[in-house]
Amino acid sequence: MFQYVDTQAGLDDLVASCEDRTVLAIDTEFARSHTYYPEVGLIQVYNGSTCFLVDPLALEDLGPLAMLLGDASKLKLFHACGEDLEVFLYALNVVPGPIFDTQVGAAVLGVGFSMSYQNLVSHFLGLTIPKEQTRSDWLQRPLSAAQLDYAALDVIHLYEVYEKQRGLLESEDKLGWVMEECGHFGDDISINQDPSLVYQRIKSGSRLSPRELNVLREVCAWREVKARAHNVPRNRIVDEKSLVALSRLPSPDKNALADVGFSHRQVRKFGDELIRAATLAREAPSASYPPPMEDTRSLADKSARLKRLKEVVEARAAELRVAPEMLARRRHLEQLLRTEDGEGGFELPAPLRGWRRDAIGEHLIAALQDDAS
């Protein structure tokens, strides 16, 4: 059912066997509970006829595989690809592409949003995937026969699901929607590597003043660099709640750090560095501050219009047979409402452009204009 690849010659055979293939199903097995960087235990590649299980712990040079994953002439199939893309970026220094994500395909087909792999295979193939191996130790050697069979079937079924999804998407003229949506994944992963942008993941940052937000940006960047250098999870250094509290301190010192929840160990080990970073950020000229984050608080004064927009999304989703969350999330509707100008006009925010402009964006604008007239 599969070929186990633990030699350079075997890896060369894998690459050669994929030379004339245009679609590859890809998956990874890794551990990350105690480290910043994922520890890769296995890489699965299925080319439509042969399944390869690549042992990254046995190979010195994964360069040929990186070249294959970066080959723009071959479509790479994933399910919920976010973590897999990070694995390849860190382990192989490559972001695979182009990508077709079957989780996105399921949402665009109206089957479900954020669908699990087990539910996906059950829906499209009528098969039950055992869950016993999902928590396996993929860094152990040798891997068990059950682990290897599970890993191989993962990508074989993924390929089969893709074939069914592609046929349905083409018949409904939606394949382009999925490809456009998946085209953003590589960009998102690359952007997330910039330590100075990590603060944007903290939603409560929208409630900080411009100066406080500048502090948050700097201390988050400090934590990111520290976590990478020591290869430990971010929260092992300092958690987000503590960084936000630090950002609000008008005059940070070690006593103040302890008062807002930093442990004695954190104050002793990181206090001087954090205080220095926070102080420099507070004293920086306002021209260097980051732009305000999107306000995530509810739009109490626009609740009726927000409800109306949700109704439009639900109706349009039913008409198109698309998961409503794939058309527009609540935050996207709030972004749209915040673009209102003084004359009652609105501008579609970036998440509602592209394929969504015709699918839902213009319908939302029309609903707002109808309500205003």
C-alpha positions as a Markdown table, in Angstrom:
| # | Residue | x | y | z |
|---|---|---|---|---|
| 1 | Met | 0.0 | 0.0 | 0.0 |
| 2 | Phe | 3.0 | 2.3 | 0.6 |
| 3 | Gln | 6.7 | 2.8 | 0.2 |
| 4 | Tyr | 8.6 | 3.8 | 3.3 |
| 5 | Val | 11.3 | 6.3 | 2.4 |
| 6 | Asp | 14.3 | 6.4 | 4.7 |
| 7 | Thr | 17.2 | 6.7 | 2.2 |
| 8 | Gln | 18.3 | 9.4 | -0.2 |
| 9 | Ala | 17.8 | 6.9 | -3.0 |
| 10 | Gly | 14.3 | 6.3 | -1.9 |
| 11 | Leu | 13.6 | 10.0 | -1.8 |
| 12 | Asp | 15.0 | 10.4 | -5.3 |
| 13 | Asp | 12.6 | 7.6 | -6.5 |
| 14 | Leu | 9.7 | 9.5 | -4.9 |
| 15 | Val | 10.5 | 12.7 | -6.8 |
| 16 | Ala | 11.0 | 10.8 | -10.1 |
| 17 | Ser | 7.7 | 9.1 | -9.7 |
| 18 | Cys | 5.9 | 12.4 | -9.3 |
| 19 | Glu | 7.6 | 14.1 | -12.2 |
| 20 | Asp | 4.7 | 13.7 | -14.6 |
| 21 | Arg | 2.0 | 14.0 | -12.0 |
| 22 | Thr | 0.0 | 17.2 | -11.6 |
| 23 | Val | -1.8 | 16.5 | -8.3 |
| 24 | Leu | -0.2 | 15.3 | -5.0 |
| 25 | Ala | -2.0 | 14.6 | -1.7 |
| 26 | Ile | 0.2 | 15.7 | 1.2 |
| 27 | Asp | 0.0 | 15.3 | 5.0 |
| 28 | Thr | 2.4 | 15.5 | 7.9 |
| 29 | Glu | 2.5 | 13.9 | 11.4 |
| 30 | Phe | 4.3 | 16.0 | 14.0 |
| 31 | Ala | 4.6 | 16.9 | 17.7 |
| 32 | Arg | 4.5 | 20.5 | 19.1 |
| 33 | Ser | 3.2 | 20.4 | 22.6 |
| 34 | His | 6.6 | 21.4 | 24.2 |
| 35 | Thr | 8.3 | 23.3 | 21.5 |
| 36 | Tyr | 7.9 | 26.4 | 19.4 |
| 37 | Tyr | 8.9 | 24.6 | 16.2 |
| 38 | Pro | 7.1 | 21.5 | 15.2 |
| 39 | Glu | 9.0 | 18.3 | 15.4 |
| 40 | Val | 8.2 | 16.4 | 12.2 |
| 41 | Gly | 7.8 | 12.6 | 12.5 |
| 42 | Leu | 6.4 | 11.7 | 9.1 |
| 43 | Ile | 5.6 | 13.2 | 5.7 |
| 44 | Gln | 3.0 | 11.5 | 3.5 |
| 45 | Val | 2.9 | 12.0 | -0.3 |
| 46 | Tyr | 0.4 | 10.3 | -2.6 |
| 47 | Asn | 0.6 | 10.8 | -6.4 |
| 48 | Gly | -2.6 | 9.0 | -7.4 |
| 49 | Ser | -1.1 | 5.6 | -7.7 |
| 50 | Thr | 1.7 | 5.3 | -5.1 |
| 51 | Cys | 1.9 | 6.4 | -1.5 |
| 52 | Phe | 5.2 | 7.4 | 0.0 |
| 53 | Leu | 5.9 | 7.7 | 3.7 |
| 54 | Val | 8.9 | 9.9 | 4.2 |
| 55 | Asp | 10.9 | 9.5 | 7.4 |
| 56 | Pro | 12.5 | 12.9 | 8.0 |
| 57 | Leu | 14.4 | 11.6 | 11.0 |
| 58 | Ala | 16.4 | 9.2 | 8.8 |
| 59 | Leu | 17.2 | 11.6 | 5.9 |
| 60 | Glu | 20.0 | 14.2 | 5.9 |
| 61 | Asp | 18.8 | 16.1 | 2.8 |
| 62 | Leu | 15.1 | 16.9 | 2.3 |
| 63 | Gly | 15.9 | 19.4 | -0.4 |
| 64 | Pro | 14.5 | 17.2 | -3.3 |
| 65 | Leu | 11.2 | 17.0 | -1.4 |
| 66 | Ala | 11.2 | 20.8 | -0.9 |
| 67 | Met | 11.7 | 21.3 | -4.6 |
| 68 | Leu | 8.8 | 19.0 | -5.3 |
| 69 | Leu | 6.5 | 20.8 | -2.8 |
| 70 | Gly | 7.4 | 24.2 | -4.3 |
| 71 | Asp | 6.8 | 23.1 | -7.9 |
| 72 | Ala | 4.1 | 25.4 | -9.1 |
| 73 | Ser | 3.0 | 23.0 | -11.9 |
| 74 | Lys | 1.7 | 20.5 | -9.3 |
| 75 | Leu | -1.4 | 21.0 | -7.2 |
| 76 | Lys | -0.9 | 20.1 | -3.5 |
| 77 | Leu | -3.9 | 18.7 | -1.7 |
| 78 | Phe | -4.3 | 19.2 | 2.1 |
| 79 | His | -7.0 | 19.2 | 4.7 |
| 80 | Ala | -6.9 | 22.1 | 7.1 |
| 81 | Cys | -3.5 | 23.0 | 5.8 |
| 82 | Gly | -2.4 | 25.7 | 8.3 |
| 83 | Glu | -0.2 | 23.7 | 10.6 |
| 84 | Asp | 1.1 | 21.6 | 7.7 |
| 85 | Leu | 2.3 | 24.7 | 5.9 |
| 86 | Glu | 4.1 | 25.9 | 9.1 |
| 87 | Val | 5.8 | 22.4 | 9.3 |
| 88 | Phe | 7.1 | 22.7 | 5.8 |
| 89 | Leu | 8.2 | 26.3 | 6.3 |
| 90 | Tyr | 10.2 | 25.5 | 9.4 |
| 91 | Ala | 11.5 | 22.0 | 8.4 |
| 92 | Leu | 12.1 | 22.5 | 4.6 |
| 93 | Asn | 12.1 | 26.3 | 4.2 |
| 94 | Val | 9.3 | 26.0 | 1.6 |
| 95 | Val | 5.6 | 27.0 | 1.5 |
| 96 | Pro | 3.9 | 24.4 | -0.8 |
| 97 | Gly | 1.7 | 25.7 | -3.6 |
| 98 | Pro | -0.6 | 25.9 | -5.3 |
| 99 | Ile | -3.0 | 24.4 | -2.8 |
| 100 | Phe | -6.4 | 22.8 | -2.7 |
| 101 | Asp | -7.7 | 22.4 | 0.8 |
| 102 | Thr | -10.6 | 19.9 | 1.1 |
| 103 | Gln | -11.9 | 21.7 | 4.2 |
| 104 | Val | -12.4 | 24.8 | 2.1 |
| 105 | Gly | -13.9 | 22.6 | -0.6 |
| 106 | Ala | -16.5 | 21.2 | 1.9 |
| 107 | Ala | -17.4 | 24.7 | 3.0 |
| 108 | Val | -17.9 | 26.1 | -0.5 |
| 109 | Leu | -20.0 | 23.0 | -1.3 |
| 110 | Gly | -22.2 | 23.8 | 1.7 |
| 111 | Val | -21.3 | 20.5 | 3.4 |
| 112 | Gly | -20.0 | 22.1 | 6.6 |
| 113 | Phe | -17.6 | 24.7 | 7.9 |
| 114 | Ser | -14.3 | 23.7 | 9.6 |
| 115 | Met | -15.2 | 20.1 | 8.9 |
| 116 | Ser | -13.0 | 17.5 | 10.5 |
| 117 | Tyr | -11.1 | 15.0 | 8.4 |
| 118 | Gln | -13.1 | 12.1 | 9.8 |
| 119 | Asn | -16.4 | 13.8 | 9.0 |
| 120 | Leu | -15.1 | 14.7 | 5.5 |
| 121 | Val | -14.2 | 11.1 | 4.7 |
| 122 | Ser | -17.5 | 9.9 | 6.1 |
| 123 | His | -19.5 | 12.3 | 4.0 |
| 124 | Phe | -17.7 | 12.0 | 0.7 |
| 125 | Leu | -16.5 | 8.4 | 0.8 |
| 126 | Gly | -18.9 | 6.7 | 3.3 |
| 127 | Leu | -15.9 | 5.4 | 5.3 |
| 128 | Thr | -15.1 | 5.5 | 9.0 |
| 129 | Ile | -11.6 | 6.7 | 10.0 |
| 130 | Pro | -10.4 | 5.2 | 13.3 |
| 131 | Lys | -9.1 | 7.8 | 15.7 |
| 132 | Glu | -6.7 | 5.6 | 17.7 |
| 133 | Gln | -3.6 | 6.9 | 15.9 |
| 134 | Thr | -4.4 | 10.6 | 16.0 |
| 135 | Arg | -2.6 | 10.9 | 19.3 |
| 136 | Ser | 0.2 | 8.6 | 18.4 |
| 137 | Asp | 3.9 | 9.3 | 19.1 |
| 138 | Trp | 5.1 | 10.0 | 15.6 |
| 139 | Leu | 8.7 | 10.6 | 16.8 |
| 140 | Gln | 9.1 | 7.0 | 18.1 |
| 141 | Arg | 11.0 | 4.5 | 16.0 |
| 142 | Pro | 10.1 | 2.1 | 14.7 |
| 143 | Leu | 6.6 | 3.3 | 13.8 |
| 144 | Ser | 4.0 | 0.6 | 14.3 |
| 145 | Ala | 2.2 | -1.1 | 11.4 |
| 146 | Ala | -1.1 | 0.6 | 12.5 |
| 147 | Gln | 0.6 | 4.0 | 12.4 |
| 148 | Leu | 1.9 | 3.5 | 8.9 |
| 149 | Asp | -1.4 | 2.2 | 7.6 |
| 150 | Tyr | -3.2 | 5.1 | 9.1 |
| 151 | Ala | -0.7 | 7.6 | 7.7 |
| 152 | Ala | -0.9 | 6.1 | 4.2 |
| 153 | Leu | -4.7 | 6.0 | 4.1 |
| 154 | Asp | -4.8 | 9.6 | 5.2 |
| 155 | Val | -3.5 | 10.8 | 1.9 |
| 156 | Ile | -5.1 | 8.2 | -0.2 |
| 157 | His | -8.5 | 9.1 | 1.1 |
| 158 | Leu | -7.6 | 12.8 | 0.8 |
| 159 | Tyr | -7.0 | 12.3 | -3.0 |
| 160 | Glu | -10.3 | 10.5 | -3.4 |
| 161 | Val | -12.2 | 13.2 | -1.6 |
| 162 | Tyr | -10.6 | 15.8 | -3.8 |
| 163 | Glu | -11.7 | 14.0 | -6.9 |
| 164 | Lys | -15.3 | 14.0 | -5.7 |
| 165 | Gln | -15.1 | 17.6 | -4.6 |
| 166 | Arg | -13.6 | 18.8 | -7.8 |
| 167 | Gly | -16.4 | 17.2 | -9.9 |
| 168 | Leu | -19.0 | 18.9 | -7.7 |
| 169 | Leu | -17.3 | 22.2 | -7.7 |
| 170 | Glu | -16.9 | 22.2 | -11.5 |
| 171 | Ser | -20.6 | 21.4 | -12.0 |
| 172 | Glu | -21.5 | 24.3 | -9.7 |
| 173 | Asp | -18.9 | 26.6 | -11.2 |
| 174 | Lys | -17.3 | 27.1 | -7.8 |
| 175 | Leu | -13.8 | 25.6 | -8.3 |
| 176 | Gly | -12.4 | 29.1 | -8.9 |
| 177 | Trp | -13.7 | 30.2 | -5.5 |
| 178 | Val | -11.8 | 27.4 | -3.7 |
| 179 | Met | -8.6 | 28.0 | -5.6 |
| 180 | Glu | -8.8 | 31.8 | -4.9 |
| 181 | Glu | -9.4 | 31.1 | -1.2 |
| 182 | Cys | -6.6 | 28.6 | -0.9 |
| 183 | Gly | -4.3 | 31.0 | -2.7 |
| 184 | His | -4.1 | 33.2 | 0.4 |
| 185 | Phe | -2.8 | 30.5 | 2.7 |
| 186 | Gly | 0.8 | 30.8 | 1.7 |
| 187 | Asp | 0.8 | 34.6 | 2.0 |
| 188 | Asp | -0.8 | 34.3 | 5.5 |
| 189 | Ile | 1.9 | 31.9 | 6.7 |
| 190 | Ser | 4.7 | 34.1 | 5.4 |
| 191 | Ile | 3.3 | 37.2 | 7.0 |
| 192 | Asn | 3.0 | 35.4 | 10.3 |
| 193 | Gln | 6.8 | 35.0 | 10.4 |
| 194 | Asp | 7.4 | 38.7 | 11.1 |
| 195 | Pro | 7.8 | 39.1 | 14.9 |
| 196 | Ser | 6.6 | 42.7 | 14.6 |
| 197 | Leu | 3.2 | 41.6 | 13.4 |
| 198 | Val | 2.5 | 39.0 | 16.1 |
| 199 | Tyr | 0.6 | 41.5 | 18.2 |
| 200 | Gln | -2.2 | 41.5 | 15.6 |
| 201 | Arg | -3.3 | 38.1 | 16.8 |
| 202 | Ile | -4.3 | 39.5 | 20.2 |
| 203 | Lys | -7.9 | 40.7 | 19.9 |
| 204 | Ser | -7.9 | 42.7 | 23.1 |
| 205 | Gly | -5.2 | 44.9 | 21.5 |
| 206 | Ser | -8.1 | 46.8 | 19.8 |
| 207 | Arg | -9.0 | 48.3 | 23.1 |
| 208 | Leu | -5.6 | 49.8 | 23.8 |
| 209 | Ser | -4.6 | 53.4 | 23.2 |
| 210 | Pro | -2.1 | 54.1 | 20.3 |
| 211 | Arg | 0.8 | 54.3 | 22.7 |
| 212 | Glu | -0.3 | 51.1 | 24.5 |
| 213 | Leu | -0.6 | 49.3 | 21.2 |
| 214 | Asn | 2.9 | 50.3 | 20.3 |
| 215 | Val | 4.1 | 48.8 | 23.6 |
| 216 | Leu | 2.1 | 45.6 | 22.9 |
| 217 | Arg | 3.7 | 45.3 | 19.4 |
| 218 | Glu | 7.2 | 45.6 | 20.9 |
| 219 | Val | 6.8 | 43.2 | 23.8 |
| 220 | Cys | 5.0 | 40.6 | 21.6 |
| 221 | Ala | 7.9 | 40.8 | 19.2 |
| 222 | Trp | 10.3 | 40.4 | 22.1 |
| 223 | Arg | 8.5 | 37.3 | 23.2 |
| 224 | Glu | 8.4 | 35.9 | 19.7 |
| 225 | Val | 12.1 | 36.2 | 19.3 |
| 226 | Lys | 12.7 | 34.7 | 22.7 |
| 227 | Ala | 10.4 | 31.7 | 22.1 |
| 228 | Arg | 12.1 | 31.0 | 18.8 |
| 229 | Ala | 15.6 | 31.2 | 20.3 |
| 230 | His | 14.7 | 28.8 | 23.1 |
| 231 | Asn | 12.3 | 26.7 | 21.0 |
| 232 | Val | 9.5 | 26.8 | 23.6 |
| 233 | Pro | 5.8 | 27.7 | 23.2 |
| 234 | Arg | 5.1 | 31.4 | 23.4 |
| 235 | Asn | 3.1 | 31.1 | 26.6 |
| 236 | Arg | 6.0 | 29.3 | 28.3 |
| 237 | Ile | 7.8 | 32.7 | 28.1 |
| 238 | Val | 4.9 | 35.1 | 29.0 |
| 239 | Asp | 1.1 | 34.7 | 28.2 |
| 240 | Glu | -0.9 | 37.2 | 26.2 |
| 241 | Lys | -2.9 | 38.4 | 29.2 |
| 242 | Ser | 0.3 | 39.5 | 30.9 |
| 243 | Leu | 1.6 | 41.3 | 27.9 |
| 244 | Val | -1.6 | 43.3 | 27.5 |
| 245 | Ala | -1.5 | 44.2 | 31.2 |
| 246 | Leu | 2.1 | 45.3 | 30.8 |
| 247 | Ser | 1.2 | 47.5 | 27.8 |
| 248 | Arg | -1.3 | 49.4 | 30.0 |
| 249 | Leu | 1.3 | 50.2 | 32.7 |
| 250 | Pro | 2.1 | 54.0 | 32.6 |
| 251 | Ser | 5.4 | 53.4 | 34.2 |
| 252 | Pro | 6.6 | 49.8 | 34.1 |
| 253 | Asp | 8.9 | 48.5 | 36.8 |
| 254 | Lys | 9.4 | 45.1 | 38.5 |
| 255 | Asn | 6.9 | 45.7 | 41.2 |
| 256 | Ala | 4.3 | 46.7 | 38.7 |
| 257 | Leu | 5.0 | 43.6 | 36.7 |
| 258 | Ala | 4.4 | 41.5 | 39.8 |
| 259 | Asp | 1.2 | 43.4 | 40.5 |
| 260 | Val | -0.3 | 42.7 | 37.1 |
| 261 | Gly | 0.3 | 38.9 | 37.3 |
| 262 | Phe | 3.9 | 38.2 | 36.2 |
| 263 | Ser | 5.4 | 35.3 | 38.2 |
| 264 | His | 8.5 | 35.8 | 40.4 |
| 265 | Arg | 10.4 | 33.7 | 37.9 |
| 266 | Gln | 9.3 | 35.8 | 35.0 |
| 267 | Val | 10.1 | 39.0 | 36.7 |
| 268 | Arg | 13.5 | 37.7 | 37.8 |
| 269 | Lys | 14.4 | 36.2 | 34.4 |
| 270 | Phe | 12.8 | 38.6 | 31.9 |
| 271 | Gly | 11.9 | 41.7 | 33.9 |
| 272 | Asp | 14.7 | 44.0 | 32.8 |
| 273 | Glu | 14.3 | 43.1 | 29.1 |
| 274 | Leu | 10.5 | 43.6 | 29.2 |
| 275 | Ile | 10.8 | 46.9 | 31.1 |
| 276 | Arg | 13.4 | 48.1 | 28.6 |
| 277 | Ala | 11.2 | 47.2 | 25.6 |
| 278 | Ala | 8.1 | 48.7 | 27.1 |
| 279 | Thr | 9.8 | 51.9 | 28.1 |
| 280 | Leu | 11.4 | 52.4 | 24.7 |
| 281 | Ala | 8.0 | 51.8 | 23.0 |
| 282 | Arg | 6.2 | 54.3 | 25.3 |
| 283 | Glu | 8.8 | 56.9 | 24.6 |
| 284 | Ala | 8.8 | 56.4 | 20.8 |
| 285 | Pro | 7.4 | 59.2 | 18.6 |
| 286 | Ser | 3.7 | 58.8 | 17.8 |
| 287 | Ala | 4.6 | 58.7 | 14.0 |
| 288 | Ser | 6.1 | 55.2 | 14.6 |
| 289 | Tyr | 3.0 | 53.8 | 16.2 |
| 290 | Pro | 1.2 | 50.9 | 14.4 |
| 291 | Pro | -2.2 | 51.6 | 12.8 |
| 292 | Pro | -5.2 | 51.0 | 15.1 |
| 293 | Met | -6.4 | 47.4 | 15.2 |
| 294 | Glu | -9.9 | 46.6 | 14.2 |
| 295 | Asp | -12.3 | 47.3 | 17.0 |
| 296 | Thr | -13.8 | 44.0 | 18.0 |
| 297 | Arg | -16.4 | 45.4 | 20.4 |
| 298 | Ser | -20.0 | 45.1 | 19.4 |
| 299 | Leu | -21.7 | 47.7 | 17.3 |
| 300 | Ala | -24.6 | 48.3 | 19.7 |
| 301 | Asp | -25.9 | 51.3 | 17.7 |
| 302 | Lys | -26.0 | 49.2 | 14.5 |
| 303 | Ser | -27.4 | 46.0 | 15.8 |
| 304 | Ala | -30.5 | 46.1 | 13.6 |
| 305 | Arg | -28.4 | 46.5 | 10.5 |
| 306 | Leu | -26.0 | 43.8 | 11.6 |
| 307 | Lys | -29.0 | 41.5 | 12.0 |
| 308 | Arg | -30.2 | 42.4 | 8.6 |
| 309 | Leu | -26.8 | 41.6 | 7.1 |
| 310 | Lys | -26.8 | 38.2 | 8.8 |
| 311 | Glu | -30.1 | 37.5 | 7.2 |
| 312 | Val | -28.8 | 38.4 | 3.8 |
| 313 | Val | -25.8 | 36.0 | 4.3 |
| 314 | Glu | -28.0 | 33.2 | 5.5 |
| 315 | Ala | -30.4 | 33.6 | 2.5 |
| 316 | Arg | -27.6 | 33.9 | 0.0 |
| 317 | Ala | -25.7 | 30.9 | 1.5 |
| 318 | Ala | -28.9 | 28.8 | 1.1 |
| 319 | Glu | -29.3 | 30.0 | -2.5 |
| 320 | Leu | -25.6 | 29.2 | -3.4 |
| 321 | Arg | -25.4 | 26.1 | -1.2 |
| 322 | Val | -22.4 | 27.4 | 0.6 |
| 323 | Ala | -21.6 | 27.4 | 4.3 |
| 324 | Pro | -22.7 | 30.8 | 5.6 |
| 325 | Glu | -19.4 | 31.2 | 7.5 |
| 326 | Met | -17.5 | 30.8 | 4.2 |
| 327 | Leu | -19.5 | 33.7 | 2.7 |
| 328 | Ala | -19.1 | 36.2 | 5.5 |
| 329 | Arg | -18.2 | 36.0 | 9.2 |
| 330 | Arg | -19.6 | 38.4 | 11.8 |
| 331 | Arg | -16.4 | 40.4 | 12.0 |
| 332 | His | -16.5 | 40.9 | 8.2 |
| 333 | Leu | -20.0 | 42.3 | 8.5 |
| 334 | Glu | -18.9 | 44.6 | 11.3 |
| 335 | Gln | -16.0 | 45.8 | 9.2 |
| 336 | Leu | -18.4 | 46.6 | 6.4 |
| 337 | Leu | -20.6 | 48.7 | 8.8 |
| 338 | Arg | -17.6 | 50.6 | 10.0 |
| 339 | Thr | -16.8 | 51.8 | 6.5 |
| 340 | Glu | -20.0 | 54.0 | 6.4 |
| 341 | Asp | -19.2 | 57.5 | 5.2 |
| 342 | Gly | -21.0 | 60.7 | 6.0 |
| 343 | Glu | -23.4 | 60.2 | 3.1 |
| 344 | Gly | -24.6 | 56.6 | 3.9 |
| 345 | Gly | -22.1 | 55.0 | 1.5 |
| 346 | Phe | -20.2 | 51.8 | 2.3 |
| 347 | Glu | -17.0 | 50.2 | 0.9 |
| 348 | Leu | -16.5 | 46.4 | 0.9 |
| 349 | Pro | -13.6 | 45.5 | 3.2 |
| 350 | Ala | -10.9 | 43.2 | 1.8 |
| 351 | Pro | -12.4 | 39.9 | 3.1 |
| 352 | Leu | -15.6 | 40.6 | 1.1 |
| 353 | Arg | -13.9 | 41.3 | -2.2 |
| 354 | Gly | -12.5 | 38.8 | -4.7 |
| 355 | Trp | -15.0 | 35.9 | -5.4 |
| 356 | Arg | -17.1 | 37.1 | -2.5 |
| 357 | Arg | -17.9 | 40.5 | -4.2 |
| 358 | Asp | -20.4 | 38.9 | -6.5 |
| 359 | Ala | -21.3 | 36.0 | -4.2 |
| 360 | Ile | -22.3 | 38.2 | -1.2 |
| 361 | Gly | -20.6 | 41.6 | -1.1 |
| 362 | Glu | -22.8 | 43.5 | -3.6 |
| 363 | His | -25.8 | 41.9 | -2.0 |
| 364 | Leu | -24.8 | 43.3 | 1.4 |
| 365 | Ile | -24.3 | 46.8 | 0.0 |
| 366 | Ala | -27.7 | 46.6 | -1.8 |
| 367 | Ala | -29.4 | 45.6 | 1.5 |
| 368 | Leu | -27.8 | 48.5 | 3.3 |
| 369 | Gln | -28.8 | 51.0 | 0.6 |
| 370 | Asp | -32.4 | 49.6 | 0.5 |
| 371 | Asp | -32.7 | 50.0 | 4.3 |
| 372 | Ala | -31.5 | 53.6 | 4.0 |
| 373 | Ser | -33.9 | 54.6 | 1.3 |
